[in-house]
Amino acid sequence: MRSFLPIVLSLCAMLACTRPQPNRSAAQAADAVDTTLYAKGFSISRYADSTVVRVRNPWQGATDVEYAYTLVDSALRRAGDVSRIAVPARRVVCMSSSYVAFLDALGCAGAVVGVSGANYIFSPAVRTRIEQGLAGDVGYGQVLNYELIASLKPDVLLCFGVGAESLPMIDKLHELGVPAMLVGEYLEEHPLGKAEWVKVLGALMGLDARADSLFSSIAQRYQQVAQQVAQQQERPSVFLNMPYKDVWYTPGCESYFVQFIRDAGGRYLFDDLEGSRSYPISFERALGAGLQADVWMCPGSATSLADIAAFDPRLAQVRPYRQGRVFNNNNRATPHGGSDFWESGTVHPDIILRDMAAICHPALFPGHELYYFNQLR
């Protein structure tokens, strides 16, 4: 589980951070540089004896911040050297369930030796490892179990940044001799941009060709669905979310989920909200939009229409509720509320898009069985 907080990091904090550096000048020409198609947050440069992964602005609000990670053959890395990461990585700690999904998709679930929030991991392969004691729960945030992490002897710990509060954690890991890599896939605004981070995991696991092939097939299937609905003149309007602590949040028009809506042949009802951040809107404005909507997606934790009406009877007035066109993305969840939509869905936006396109244009996808979404009744 992650908590994403918009933070503008001060220059002093950035300079205080321990930053892994490549073992060569960035100005030196690489033998090859992988070009990303959708992702904006990373680049991969390949040299004769190493690979350098550069991660850009890996937390909300970061500007002109870059981390460079040098991946080398395990024979070239000394124990305790956090400036270089041994590859192929054989022991990995994942601080987000999406990293578990990337490794699982690459056939590397067996490399996961630690997770953050074991109860929220959906992957059957990794859950089995947790149950067998082969992967430990290392905690999160201020209660991170550094002793357990050190005992796991990971080749790399994959983590996400939430600004200055992440830096002491990384410094502590480095003191313990544990290399840590910041992964910023959650900041990508295009669904395929998130999925393209599988190439970074492929580089870590020594499976570059497999990662490239996997992403290529995902992107192809995604674009096939997008093209299939692009010619439809009807674009049903889509209403999102439910109030959280008395505030109704809805995303800006450049966000990840709104891109899904467009590519699924839908029309977002709050297209006037700029950028990718979430906006608090009044209950009255949300209700007014819902009265005109064709489809309602992601109504909080609701598993039935009765749950929605119990939360606030006024919500039973919205058109999708009355017409039975309410869909939640909680079809695949752990008993404790972990969501596979945010886990394997990060790697498989093609499956999410097909679900959403079938919701918006059911006549185009007869017999489609929803995978991540569930029609509420």
Secondary structure as UniProt FT lines:
FT   HELIX           11..16
FT   TURN            26..27
FT   STRAND          32..34
FT   STRAND          42..46
FT   STRAND          51..56
FT   TURN            60..61
FT   STRAND          66..73
FT   HELIX           74..76
FT   TURN            79..80
FT   TURN            82..83
FT   STRAND          84..87
FT   STRAND          92..94
FT   HELIX           97..105
FT   TURN            106..107
FT   HELIX           109..111
FT   STRAND          112..115
FT   HELIX           118..120
FT   HELIX           124..131
FT   TURN            132..133
FT   STRAND          136..137
FT   HELIX           141..143
FT   HELIX           146..152
FT   STRAND          156..159
FT   HELIX           164..166
FT   HELIX           167..175
FT   TURN            176..177
FT   STRAND          180..182
FT   HELIX           185..187
FT   HELIX           191..195
FT   TURN            196..197
FT   HELIX           198..205
FT   HELIX           208..230
FT   STRAND          237..240
FT   STRAND          243..244
FT   TURN            245..246
FT   STRAND          247..251
FT   TURN            253..254
FT   HELIX           256..263
FT   TURN            264..265
FT   STRAND          267..268
FT   TURN            269..272
FT   STRAND          278..281
FT   HELIX           283..292
FT   STRAND          295..297
FT   TURN            300..301
FT   HELIX           305..311
FT   HELIX           313..317
FT   HELIX           319..323
FT   STRAND          326..328
FT   TURN            335..336
FT   TURN            340..343
FT   HELIX           344..347
FT   HELIX           349..360
FT   HELIX           362..364
FT   TURN            366..367
FT   STRAND          374..375
//
